[in-house]
Amino acid sequence: MPNKSVDQQTLNLLHKAFEIVLKQNKISYNKIGIAEEGDQLLFLYETKEEKVHVFKWSKLASDGMSIGTLAQSVLTPIIPQLRLLS
């Protein structure tokens, strides 16, 4: 993924994987999104109060990972924070 754009299908698959991980961890949300910004990917998390929180990670760190593994590796460290926000 380094220095090349992520196609829409991959972003959609990542979105679905993030939904699954959040559901498994009983994290509620109003909306979520996955976006690309330069050499980073962004996880946008909107609370029920309509506040948006952005979590970023490097596309380079994601290179070669499966979609499910990537979703787990990004979300697992922030699950406690997401619980407080949800």
N, CA, C and O atoms as a CHARMM CRD file, in Angstrom:
* protein
*
  344
    1    1 MET  N      0.77800  -1.20400   0.00000 PROA 1      0.00000
    2    1 MET  CA     0.00000   0.00000   0.00000 PROA 1      0.00000
    3    1 MET  C      0.82700   1.27900   0.00000 PROA 1      0.00000
    4    1 MET  O      0.26000   2.34400  -0.24500 PROA 1      0.00000
    5    2 PRO  N      2.13000   1.24100   0.25900 PROA 2      0.00000
    6    2 PRO  CA     2.87200   2.48500   0.34500 PROA 2      0.00000
    7    2 PRO  C      2.85700   3.24300  -0.97500 PROA 2      0.00000
    8    2 PRO  O      3.00300   2.65400  -2.04600 PROA 2      0.00000
    9    3 ASN  N      2.67500   4.57200  -0.88000 PROA 3      0.00000
   10    3 ASN  CA     2.72300   5.47600  -2.02300 PROA 3      0.00000
   11    3 ASN  C      1.75800   5.15500  -3.14600 PROA 3      0.00000
   12    3 ASN  O      1.89900   5.71500  -4.23300 PROA 3      0.00000
   13    4 LYS  N      0.80900   4.30600  -2.94500 PROA 4      0.00000
   14    4 LYS  CA    -0.20700   4.10900  -3.96700 PROA 4      0.00000
   15    4 LYS  C     -1.57400   4.18500  -3.31400 PROA 4      0.00000
   16    4 LYS  O     -1.75800   3.86000  -2.14100 PROA 4      0.00000
   17    5 SER  N     -2.50500   4.62000  -4.10800 PROA 5      0.00000
   18    5 SER  CA    -3.86100   4.82000  -3.61000 PROA 5      0.00000
   19    5 SER  C     -4.53900   3.48000  -3.33200 PROA 5      0.00000
   20    5 SER  O     -4.29100   2.49000  -4.02000 PROA 5      0.00000
   21    6 VAL  N     -5.38600   3.46700  -2.32800 PROA 6      0.00000
   22    6 VAL  CA    -6.15600   2.27800  -1.97700 PROA 6      0.00000
   23    6 VAL  C     -7.45600   2.33000  -2.77700 PROA 6      0.00000
   24    6 VAL  O     -8.15300   3.34500  -2.76800 PROA 6      0.00000
   25    7 ASP  N     -7.77900   1.24400  -3.46400 PROA 7      0.00000
   26    7 ASP  CA    -8.98700   1.24900  -4.28200 PROA 7      0.00000
   27    7 ASP  C    -10.23800   1.20900  -3.40300 PROA 7      0.00000
   28    7 ASP  O    -10.19300   0.80600  -2.24100 PROA 7      0.00000
   29    8 GLN  N    -11.35000   1.63800  -3.99300 PROA 8      0.00000
   30    8 GLN  CA   -12.61300   1.75500  -3.25100 PROA 8      0.00000
   31    8 GLN  C    -13.09100   0.40600  -2.71700 PROA 8      0.00000
   32    8 GLN  O    -13.64500   0.34000  -1.62000 PROA 8      0.00000
   33    9 GLN  N    -12.88500  -0.66100  -3.47200 PROA 9      0.00000
   34    9 GLN  CA   -13.30700  -1.98600  -3.01300 PROA 9      0.00000
   35    9 GLN  C    -12.57300  -2.38000  -1.72900 PROA 9      0.00000
   36    9 GLN  O    -13.17800  -2.93400  -0.81200 PROA 9      0.00000
   37   10 THR  N    -11.28700  -2.09600  -1.66500 PROA 10     0.00000
   38   10 THR  CA   -10.50900  -2.40300  -0.45700 PROA 10     0.00000
   39   10 THR  C    -10.99200  -1.56300   0.71800 PROA 10     0.00000
   40   10 THR  O    -11.11600  -2.06900   1.83300 PROA 10     0.00000
   41   11 LEU  N    -11.26800  -0.27500   0.47300 PROA 11     0.00000
   42   11 LEU  CA   -11.79500   0.57500   1.54200 PROA 11     0.00000
   43   11 LEU  C    -13.13700   0.05300   2.04200 PROA 11     0.00000
   44   11 LEU  O    -13.40500   0.07500   3.24400 PROA 11     0.00000
   45   12 ASN  N    -13.98100  -0.41800   1.12300 PROA 12     0.00000
   46   12 ASN  CA   -15.28300  -0.98400   1.51200 PROA 12     0.00000
   47   12 ASN  C    -15.11200  -2.25000   2.34100 PROA 12     0.00000
   48   12 ASN  O    -15.82900  -2.45300   3.32200 PROA 12     0.00000
   49   13 LEU  N    -14.16500  -3.10500   1.95300 PROA 13     0.00000
   50   13 LEU  CA   -13.89900  -4.32900   2.71800 PROA 13     0.00000
   51   13 LEU  C    -13.36600  -3.99300   4.11000 PROA 13     0.00000
   52   13 LEU  O    -13.74000  -4.62300   5.09900 PROA 13     0.00000
   53   14 LEU  N    -12.49600  -3.00000   4.17100 PROA 14     0.00000
   54   14 LEU  CA   -11.97700  -2.56100   5.47300 PROA 14     0.00000
   55   14 LEU  C    -13.11400  -2.04600   6.35000 PROA 14     0.00000
   56   14 LEU  O    -13.16300  -2.34800   7.54300 PROA 14     0.00000
   57   15 HSD  N    -14.01000  -1.28500   5.77900 PROA 15     0.00000
   58   15 HSD  CA   -15.16000  -0.74900   6.51700 PROA 15     0.00000
   59   15 HSD  C    -15.97200  -1.89600   7.11100 PROA 15     0.00000
   60   15 HSD  O    -16.34000  -1.86000   8.28500 PROA 15     0.00000
   61   16 LYS  N    -16.24700  -2.90300   6.30400 PROA 16     0.00000
   62   16 LYS  CA   -17.01900  -4.06200   6.76500 PROA 16     0.00000
   63   16 LYS  C    -16.28100  -4.80100   7.89100 PROA 16     0.00000
   64   16 LYS  O    -16.88600  -5.19900   8.88600 PROA 16     0.00000
   65   17 ALA  N    -14.97700  -4.97500   7.71700 PROA 17     0.00000
   66   17 ALA  CA   -14.17400  -5.65100   8.75100 PROA 17     0.00000
   67   17 ALA  C    -14.18300  -4.85700  10.05100 PROA 17     0.00000
   68   17 ALA  O    -14.26000  -5.43900  11.13300 PROA 17     0.00000
   69   18 PHE  N    -14.10300  -3.53000   9.95300 PROA 18     0.00000
   70   18 PHE  CA   -14.15000  -2.70400  11.15500 PROA 18     0.00000
   71   18 PHE  C    -15.51300  -2.84200  11.83400 PROA 18     0.00000
   72   18 PHE  O    -15.58400  -2.92500  13.06000 PROA 18     0.00000
   73   19 GLU  N    -16.59400  -2.86800  11.05000 PROA 19     0.00000
   74   19 GLU  CA   -17.93200  -3.06500  11.62600 PROA 19     0.00000
   75   19 GLU  C    -18.00300  -4.37400  12.40600 PROA 19     0.00000
   76   19 GLU  O    -18.56500  -4.42200  13.50000 PROA 19     0.00000
   77   20 ILE  N    -17.43800  -5.42100  11.84700 PROA 20     0.00000
   78   20 ILE  CA   -17.45800  -6.73800  12.49200 PROA 20     0.00000
   79   20 ILE  C    -16.70400  -6.70400  13.81400 PROA 20     0.00000
   80   20 ILE  O    -17.19400  -7.20400  14.82600 PROA 20     0.00000
   81   21 VAL  N    -15.51600  -6.11700  13.80500 PROA 21     0.00000
   82   21 VAL  CA   -14.70100  -6.06300  15.03100 PROA 21     0.00000
   83   21 VAL  C    -15.41200  -5.22300  16.09500 PROA 21     0.00000
   84   21 VAL  O    -15.41500  -5.58700  17.27100 PROA 21     0.00000
   85   22 LEU  N    -16.01000  -4.11100  15.69300 PROA 22     0.00000
   86   22 LEU  CA   -16.74000  -3.28100  16.66400 PROA 22     0.00000
   87   22 LEU  C    -17.92500  -4.04000  17.24100 PROA 22     0.00000
   88   22 LEU  O    -18.17200  -3.97700  18.44500 PROA 22     0.00000
   89   23 LYS  N    -18.65800  -4.75600  16.39900 PROA 23     0.00000
   90   23 LYS  CA   -19.80700  -5.54000  16.87100 PROA 23     0.00000
   91   23 LYS  C    -19.35000  -6.63700  17.83900 PROA 23     0.00000
   92   23 LYS  O    -19.98000  -6.85900  18.87300 PROA 23     0.00000
   93   24 GLN  N    -18.25600  -7.31700  17.50000 PROA 24     0.00000
   94   24 GLN  CA   -17.74200  -8.37200  18.37600 PROA 24     0.00000
   95   24 GLN  C    -17.35800  -7.83100  19.75000 PROA 24     0.00000
   96   24 GLN  O    -17.46000  -8.53100  20.75700 PROA 24     0.00000
   97   25 ASN  N    -16.91800  -6.58000  19.77700 PROA 25     0.00000
   98   25 ASN  CA   -16.49700  -5.95700  21.03500 PROA 25     0.00000
   99   25 ASN  C    -17.58200  -5.10600  21.67600 PROA 25     0.00000
  100   25 ASN  O    -17.33600  -4.38500  22.64300 PROA 25     0.00000
  101   26 LYS  N    -18.81000  -5.20200  21.11100 PROA 26     0.00000
  102   26 LYS  CA   -19.96800  -4.48500  21.65800 PROA 26     0.00000
  103   26 LYS  C    -19.72900  -2.98200  21.77300 PROA 26     0.00000
  104   26 LYS  O    -20.06800  -2.35700  22.77800 PROA 26     0.00000
  105   27 ILE  N    -19.12900  -2.41100  20.70800 PROA 27     0.00000
  106   27 ILE  CA   -18.88700  -0.98100  20.64500 PROA 27     0.00000
  107   27 ILE  C    -19.97600  -0.37300  19.76600 PROA 27     0.00000
  108   27 ILE  O    -20.09700  -0.72000  18.59100 PROA 27     0.00000
  109   28 SER  N    -20.76500   0.53100  20.33300 PROA 28     0.00000
  110   28 SER  CA   -21.81900   1.17200  19.55000 PROA 28     0.00000
  111   28 SER  C    -21.27200   2.44000  18.89500 PROA 28     0.00000
  112   28 SER  O    -20.28600   3.01500  19.35500 PROA 28     0.00000
  113   29 TYR  N    -21.92200   2.86000  17.82400 PROA 29     0.00000
  114   29 TYR  CA   -21.51200   4.06400  17.10800 PROA 29     0.00000
  115   29 TYR  C    -22.67400   4.57100  16.28500 PROA 29     0.00000
  116   29 TYR  O    -23.62600   3.84000  16.00900 PROA 29     0.00000
  117   30 ASN  N    -22.58600   5.82800  15.89700 PROA 30     0.00000
  118   30 ASN  CA   -23.57900   6.40700  15.00000 PROA 30     0.00000
  119   30 ASN  C    -23.17600   6.08500  13.56000 PROA 30     0.00000
  120   30 ASN  O    -23.96700   5.53500  12.79300 PROA 30     0.00000
  121   31 LYS  N    -21.93700   6.43300  13.20000 PROA 31     0.00000
  122   31 LYS  CA   -21.38400   6.13200  11.87600 PROA 31     0.00000
  123   31 LYS  C    -19.90000   5.85700  12.01900 PROA 31     0.00000
  124   31 LYS  O    -19.25400   6.33200  12.95300 PROA 31     0.00000
  125   32 ILE  N    -19.36300   5.07800  11.07300 PROA 32     0.00000
  126   32 ILE  CA   -17.92100   4.91000  10.97000 PROA 32     0.00000
  127   32 ILE  C    -17.53900   5.09800   9.51300 PROA 32     0.00000
  128   32 ILE  O    -18.37800   5.00500   8.61700 PROA 32     0.00000
  129   33 GLY  N    -16.27500   5.36100   9.29300 PROA 33     0.00000
  130   33 GLY  CA   -15.78700   5.50400   7.93400 PROA 33     0.00000
  131   33 GLY  C    -14.30800   5.17100   7.85800 PROA 33     0.00000
  132   33 GLY  O    -13.58500   5.25100   8.85100 PROA 33     0.00000
  133   34 ILE  N    -13.88100   4.80300   6.68400 PROA 34     0.00000
  134   34 ILE  CA   -12.46900   4.56000   6.41000 PROA 34     0.00000
  135   34 ILE  C    -12.10400   5.47800   5.25300 PROA 34     0.00000
  136   34 ILE  O    -12.80600   5.50700   4.24100 PROA 34     0.00000
  137   35 ALA  N    -11.02400   6.22200   5.38800 PROA 35     0.00000
  138   35 ALA  CA   -10.59800   7.14700   4.33900 PROA 35     0.00000
  139   35 ALA  C     -9.08800   7.08100   4.18900 PROA 35     0.00000
  140   35 ALA  O     -8.37600   6.50500   5.01300 PROA 35     0.00000
  141   36 GLU  N     -8.63800   7.68000   3.13000 PROA 36     0.00000
  142   36 GLU  CA    -7.20900   7.70000   2.82100 PROA 36     0.00000
  143   36 GLU  C     -6.74900   9.15200   2.77200 PROA 36     0.00000
  144   36 GLU  O     -7.43100  10.01200   2.21400 PROA 36     0.00000
  145   37 GLU  N     -5.59100   9.41300   3.35900 PROA 37     0.00000
  146   37 GLU  CA    -5.02100  10.75800   3.34200 PROA 37     0.00000
  147   37 GLU  C     -3.51500  10.63500   3.19300 PROA 37     0.00000
  148   37 GLU  O     -2.80900  10.37000   4.16600 PROA 37     0.00000
  149   38 GLY  N     -3.02800  10.82600   1.98800 PROA 38     0.00000
  150   38 GLY  CA    -1.59100  10.71600   1.73300 PROA 38     0.00000
  151   38 GLY  C     -1.09100   9.31500   2.02900 PROA 38     0.00000
  152   38 GLY  O     -1.57700   8.33800   1.45900 PROA 38     0.00000
  153   39 ASP  N     -0.11200   9.22200   2.92900 PROA 39     0.00000
  154   39 ASP  CA     0.45500   7.91400   3.26000 PROA 39     0.00000
  155   39 ASP  C     -0.19700   7.28900   4.49100 PROA 39     0.00000
  156   39 ASP  O      0.33900   6.35200   5.08200 PROA 39     0.00000
  157   40 GLN  N     -1.36800   7.82200   4.87000 PROA 40     0.00000
  158   40 GLN  CA    -2.08400   7.29600   6.03200 PROA 40     0.00000
  159   40 GLN  C     -3.50200   6.87100   5.66800 PROA 40     0.00000
  160   40 GLN  O     -4.09700   7.35500   4.70500 PROA 40     0.00000
  161   41 LEU  N     -4.01600   5.95300   6.47200 PROA 41     0.00000
  162   41 LEU  CA    -5.42400   5.57800   6.40900 PROA 41     0.00000
  163   41 LEU  C     -6.07500   6.11500   7.67100 PROA 41     0.00000
  164   41 LEU  O     -5.43800   6.19200   8.72200 PROA 41     0.00000
  165   42 LEU  N     -7.33700   6.48400   7.56800 PROA 42     0.00000
  166   42 LEU  CA    -8.04200   7.07900   8.68900 PROA 42     0.00000
  167   42 LEU  C     -9.26500   6.25300   9.04000 PROA 42     0.00000
  168   42 LEU  O     -9.98900   5.79000   8.15900 PROA 42     0.00000
  169   43 PHE  N     -9.49100   6.07000  10.33800 PROA 43     0.00000
  170   43 PHE  CA   -10.71000   5.46300  10.84600 PROA 43     0.00000
  171   43 PHE  C    -11.48700   6.59200  11.50000 PROA 43     0.00000
  172   43 PHE  O    -11.03800   7.17600  12.48700 PROA 43     0.00000
  173   44 LEU  N    -12.65200   6.89600  10.94900 PROA 44     0.00000
  174   44 LEU  CA   -13.49500   7.95700  11.47600 PROA 44     0.00000
  175   44 LEU  C    -14.62900   7.32400  12.27400 PROA 44     0.00000
  176   44 LEU  O    -15.35800   6.47200  11.76700 PROA 44     0.00000
  177   45 TYR  N    -14.76800   7.74200  13.50700 PROA 45     0.00000
  178   45 TYR  CA   -15.73300   7.15600  14.43500 PROA 45     0.00000
  179   45 TYR  C    -16.64800   8.26400  14.93200 PROA 45     0.00000
  180   45 TYR  O    -16.18500   9.20000  15.58300 PROA 45     0.00000
  181   46 GLU  N    -17.93700   8.17300  14.63500 PROA 46     0.00000
  182   46 GLU  CA   -18.89700   9.16800  15.09100 PROA 46     0.00000
  183   46 GLU  C    -19.74000   8.59800  16.22500 PROA 46     0.00000
  184   46 GLU  O    -20.36400   7.54500  16.09100 PROA 46     0.00000
  185   47 THR  N    -19.74400   9.31200  17.33500 PROA 47     0.00000
  186   47 THR  CA   -20.51100   8.87700  18.50300 PROA 47     0.00000
  187   47 THR  C    -21.98600   9.20900  18.31400 PROA 47     0.00000
  188   47 THR  O    -22.36600   9.87800  17.35300 PROA 47     0.00000
  189   48 LYS  N    -22.80000   8.74100  19.23100 PROA 48     0.00000
  190   48 LYS  CA   -24.23400   9.04300  19.18000 PROA 48     0.00000
  191   48 LYS  C    -24.49400  10.53400  19.37900 PROA 48     0.00000
  192   48 LYS  O    -25.53500  11.04600  18.96900 PROA 48     0.00000
  193   49 GLU  N    -23.55100  11.22500  20.00400 PROA 49     0.00000
  194   49 GLU  CA   -23.67200  12.67800  20.17700 PROA 49     0.00000
  195   49 GLU  C    -23.17700  13.42200  18.94500 PROA 49     0.00000
  196   49 GLU  O    -23.07400  14.64900  18.96300 PROA 49     0.00000
  197   50 GLU  N    -22.87000  12.69600  17.87800 PROA 50     0.00000
  198   50 GLU  CA   -22.42500  13.22000  16.58900 PROA 50     0.00000
  199   50 GLU  C    -21.05600  13.89700  16.65500 PROA 50     0.00000
  200   50 GLU  O    -20.76600  14.79300  15.86300 PROA 50     0.00000
  201   51 LYS  N    -20.22100  13.47100  17.59600 PROA 51     0.00000
  202   51 LYS  CA   -18.83300  13.92800  17.64200 PROA 51     0.00000
  203   51 LYS  C    -17.99500  12.92500  16.84600 PROA 51     0.00000
  204   51 LYS  O    -18.14200  11.71300  17.00200 PROA 51     0.00000
  205   52 VAL  N    -17.12000  13.44800  15.99700 PROA 52     0.00000
  206   52 VAL  CA   -16.28800  12.58200  15.16300 PROA 52     0.00000
  207   52 VAL  C    -14.87700  12.52400  15.73200 PROA 52     0.00000
  208   52 VAL  O    -14.27000  13.55200  16.03200 PROA 52     0.00000
  209   53 HSD  N    -14.37000  11.31500  15.87500 PROA 53     0.00000
  210   53 HSD  CA   -13.00700  11.07200  16.33500 PROA 53     0.00000
  211   53 HSD  C    -12.25500  10.40100  15.19500 PROA 53     0.00000
  212   53 HSD  O    -12.78900   9.51900  14.52200 PROA 53     0.00000
  213   54 VAL  N    -11.02000  10.81900  14.98300 PROA 54     0.00000
  214   54 VAL  CA   -10.22500  10.29400  13.87200 PROA 54     0.00000
  215   54 VAL  C     -9.00100   9.57800  14.43700 PROA 54     0.00000
  216   54 VAL  O     -8.26500  10.12100  15.26200 PROA 54     0.00000
  217   55 PHE  N     -8.80600   8.35100  13.97200 PROA 55     0.00000
  218   55 PHE  CA    -7.64500   7.55200  14.34900 PROA 55     0.00000
  219   55 PHE  C     -6.88200   7.25800  13.06200 PROA 55     0.00000
  220   55 PHE  O     -7.47100   6.80400  12.08100 PROA 55     0.00000
  221   56 LYS  N     -5.58100   7.51400  13.06000 PROA 56     0.00000
  222   56 LYS  CA    -4.77600   7.35600  11.85000 PROA 56     0.00000
  223   56 LYS  C     -3.78000   6.21800  12.01600 PROA 56     0.00000
  224   56 LYS  O     -3.31700   5.91700  13.11600 PROA 56     0.00000
  225   57 TRP  N     -3.46600   5.59400  10.87700 PROA 57     0.00000
  226   57 TRP  CA    -2.38400   4.62000  10.87000 PROA 57     0.00000
  227   57 TRP  C     -1.71200   4.63900   9.51300 PROA 57     0.00000
  228   57 TRP  O     -2.29900   5.08600   8.52800 PROA 57     0.00000
  229   58 SER  N     -0.49600   4.16200   9.46100 PROA 58     0.00000
  230   58 SER  CA     0.32800   4.20500   8.26000 PROA 58     0.00000
  231   58 SER  C     -0.06900   3.12500   7.26500 PROA 58     0.00000
  232   58 SER  O     -0.27300   1.96800   7.63300 PROA 58     0.00000
  233   59 LYS  N     -0.17600   3.52000   5.98900 PROA 59     0.00000
  234   59 LYS  CA    -0.42100   2.52400   4.94500 PROA 59     0.00000
  235   59 LYS  C      0.75300   1.55300   4.87400 PROA 59     0.00000
  236   59 LYS  O      0.56500   0.36300   4.62100 PROA 59     0.00000
  237   60 LEU  N      1.97000   2.06500   5.09800 PROA 60     0.00000
  238   60 LEU  CA     3.15900   1.21200   5.04900 PROA 60     0.00000
  239   60 LEU  C      3.07700   0.09600   6.08400 PROA 60     0.00000
  240   60 LEU  O      3.46000  -1.03900   5.79900 PROA 60     0.00000
  241   61 ALA  N      2.58100   0.40400   7.28200 PROA 61     0.00000
  242   61 ALA  CA     2.43500  -0.60600   8.33600 PROA 61     0.00000
  243   61 ALA  C      1.36200  -1.62800   7.98300 PROA 61     0.00000
  244   61 ALA  O      1.35000  -2.72800   8.53600 PROA 61     0.00000
  245   62 SER  N      0.46600  -1.27800   7.07000 PROA 62     0.00000
  246   62 SER  CA    -0.62600  -2.16000   6.67500 PROA 62     0.00000
  247   62 SER  C     -0.25800  -3.07200   5.51700 PROA 62     0.00000
  248   62 SER  O     -0.99700  -4.00600   5.20400 PROA 62     0.00000
  249   63 ASP  N      0.85900  -2.81700   4.88700 PROA 63     0.00000
  250   63 ASP  CA     1.25900  -3.54800   3.69100 PROA 63     0.00000
  251   63 ASP  C      1.38900  -5.04700   3.96700 PROA 63     0.00000
  252   63 ASP  O      2.10200  -5.46000   4.88100 PROA 63     0.00000
  253   64 GLY  N      0.70100  -5.83900   3.17800 PROA 64     0.00000
  254   64 GLY  CA     0.78600  -7.29600   3.28200 PROA 64     0.00000
  255   64 GLY  C     -0.15300  -7.92800   4.29300 PROA 64     0.00000
  256   64 GLY  O     -0.20300  -9.15400   4.39400 PROA 64     0.00000
  257   65 MET  N     -0.89200  -7.13400   5.03700 PROA 65     0.00000
  258   65 MET  CA    -1.82600  -7.67500   6.03800 PROA 65     0.00000
  259   65 MET  C     -3.15200  -8.02500   5.38300 PROA 65     0.00000
  260   65 MET  O     -3.57700  -7.38000   4.42500 PROA 65     0.00000
  261   66 SER  N     -3.79400  -9.04600   5.90800 PROA 66     0.00000
  262   66 SER  CA    -5.15200  -9.34200   5.45300 PROA 66     0.00000
  263   66 SER  C     -6.08300  -8.27800   6.02700 PROA 66     0.00000
  264   66 SER  O     -5.75000  -7.61200   7.00700 PROA 66     0.00000
  265   67 ILE  N     -7.23900  -8.12600   5.41600 PROA 67     0.00000
  266   67 ILE  CA    -8.21300  -7.11600   5.85300 PROA 67     0.00000
  267   67 ILE  C     -8.62900  -7.35000   7.30800 PROA 67     0.00000
  268   67 ILE  O     -8.67500  -6.40700   8.09900 PROA 67     0.00000
  269   68 GLY  N     -8.92900  -8.59800   7.66300 PROA 68     0.00000
  270   68 GLY  CA    -9.35100  -8.91200   9.03400 PROA 68     0.00000
  271   68 GLY  C     -8.26300  -8.63800  10.05700 PROA 68     0.00000
  272   68 GLY  O     -8.52700  -8.08400  11.12400 PROA 68     0.00000
  273   69 THR  N     -7.03700  -9.02900   9.72500 PROA 69     0.00000
  274   69 THR  CA    -5.90000  -8.78700  10.62700 PROA 69     0.00000
  275   69 THR  C     -5.66900  -7.29800  10.79800 PROA 69     0.00000
  276   69 THR  O     -5.38400  -6.82700  11.89900 PROA 69     0.00000
  277   70 LEU  N     -5.79300  -6.56500   9.71600 PROA 70     0.00000
  278   70 LEU  CA    -5.60100  -5.12300   9.77800 PROA 70     0.00000
  279   70 LEU  C     -6.64900  -4.47000  10.67700 PROA 70     0.00000
  280   70 LEU  O     -6.31700  -3.62900  11.51200 PROA 70     0.00000
  281   71 ALA  N     -7.90200  -4.85300  10.50700 PROA 71     0.00000
  282   71 ALA  CA    -8.97000  -4.29700  11.34700 PROA 71     0.00000
  283   71 ALA  C     -8.69900  -4.59100  12.81900 PROA 71     0.00000
  284   71 ALA  O     -8.84100  -3.71000  13.66800 PROA 71     0.00000
  285   72 GLN  N     -8.31000  -5.82300  13.12000 PROA 72     0.00000
  286   72 GLN  CA    -8.00300  -6.19200  14.51600 PROA 72     0.00000
  287   72 GLN  C     -6.81800  -5.39100  15.04000 PROA 72     0.00000
  288   72 GLN  O     -6.86200  -4.88600  16.16200 PROA 72     0.00000
  289   73 SER  N     -5.75400  -5.26900  14.24000 PROA 73     0.00000
  290   73 SER  CA    -4.54700  -4.60300  14.72600 PROA 73     0.00000
  291   73 SER  C     -4.75100  -3.10800  14.94200 PROA 73     0.00000
  292   73 SER  O     -4.11700  -2.51900  15.81700 PROA 73     0.00000
  293   74 VAL  N     -5.62800  -2.49000  14.15500 PROA 74     0.00000
  294   74 VAL  CA    -5.90600  -1.06600  14.33700 PROA 74     0.00000
  295   74 VAL  C     -6.85400  -0.85300  15.51600 PROA 74     0.00000
  296   74 VAL  O     -6.63900   0.04500  16.33000 PROA 74     0.00000
  297   75 LEU  N     -7.88900  -1.66500  15.61100 PROA 75     0.00000
  298   75 LEU  CA    -8.92400  -1.42500  16.62500 PROA 75     0.00000
  299   75 LEU  C     -8.58100  -1.93500  18.02100 PROA 75     0.00000
  300   75 LEU  O     -8.95500  -1.30500  19.00900 PROA 75     0.00000
  301   76 THR  N     -7.88800  -3.04300  18.12300 PROA 76     0.00000
  302   76 THR  CA    -7.61500  -3.63100  19.44400 PROA 76     0.00000
  303   76 THR  C     -6.99800  -2.62800  20.42500 PROA 76     0.00000
  304   76 THR  O     -7.45300  -2.54600  21.56600 PROA 76     0.00000
  305   77 PRO  N     -5.97800  -1.86200  20.01700 PROA 77     0.00000
  306   77 PRO  CA    -5.40800  -0.91200  20.99200 PROA 77     0.00000
  307   77 PRO  C     -6.34100   0.23300  21.38600 PROA 77     0.00000
  308   77 PRO  O     -6.14900   0.84200  22.43800 PROA 77     0.00000
  309   78 ILE  N     -7.34800   0.53800  20.56200 PROA 78     0.00000
  310   78 ILE  CA    -8.21400   1.67200  20.88800 PROA 78     0.00000
  311   78 ILE  C     -9.58700   1.26400  21.40100 PROA 78     0.00000
  312   78 ILE  O    -10.43000   2.12400  21.65600 PROA 78     0.00000
  313   79 ILE  N     -9.82700  -0.03600  21.55600 PROA 79     0.00000
  314   79 ILE  CA   -11.12000  -0.52000  22.06500 PROA 79     0.00000
  315   79 ILE  C    -11.47200   0.12800  23.41400 PROA 79     0.00000
  316   79 ILE  O    -12.61200   0.56300  23.57800 PROA 79     0.00000
  317   80 PRO  N    -10.55300   0.21500  24.38600 PROA 80     0.00000
  318   80 PRO  CA   -10.92300   0.85200  25.65800 PROA 80     0.00000
  319   80 PRO  C    -11.37800   2.30400  25.45800 PROA 80     0.00000
  320   80 PRO  O    -12.33900   2.74100  26.09100 PROA 80     0.00000
  321   81 GLN  N    -10.70400   3.04300  24.59600 PROA 81     0.00000
  322   81 GLN  CA   -11.07800   4.42900  24.33700 PROA 81     0.00000
  323   81 GLN  C    -12.43300   4.50000  23.63400 PROA 81     0.00000
  324   81 GLN  O    -13.24900   5.36600  23.94700 PROA 81     0.00000
  325   82 LEU  N    -12.67600   3.58900  22.68400 PROA 82     0.00000
  326   82 LEU  CA   -13.95500   3.57200  21.98700 PROA 82     0.00000
  327   82 LEU  C    -15.10000   3.23200  22.93900 PROA 82     0.00000
  328   82 LEU  O    -16.20600   3.74900  22.78600 PROA 82     0.00000
  329   83 ARG  N    -14.84400   2.37300  23.91200 PROA 83     0.00000
  330   83 ARG  CA   -15.87800   2.04600  24.91000 PROA 83     0.00000
  331   83 ARG  C    -16.27800   3.28900  25.70000 PROA 83     0.00000
  332   83 ARG  O    -17.45300   3.49500  26.00200 PROA 83     0.00000
  333   84 LEU  N    -15.29800   4.09900  26.02400 PROA 84     0.00000
  334   84 LEU  CA   -15.58900   5.32800  26.76300 PROA 84     0.00000
  335   84 LEU  C    -16.38000   6.31800  25.91100 PROA 84     0.00000
  336   84 LEU  O    -17.18800   7.08500  26.43400 PROA 84     0.00000
  337   85 LEU  N    -16.14600   6.29900  24.60800 PROA 85     0.00000
  338   85 LEU  CA   -16.81700   7.23600  23.70100 PROA 85     0.00000
  339   85 LEU  C    -18.22500   6.76500  23.33000 PROA 85     0.00000
  340   85 LEU  O    -19.09400   7.58200  23.02800 PROA 85     0.00000
  341   86 SER  N    -18.45000   5.44800  23.35300 PROA 86     0.00000
  342   86 SER  CA   -19.73000   4.92400  22.85900 PROA 86     0.00000
  343   86 SER  C    -20.86700   5.05500  23.85600 PROA 86     0.00000
  344   86 SER  O    -21.99300   4.65300  23.56500 PROA 86     0.00000
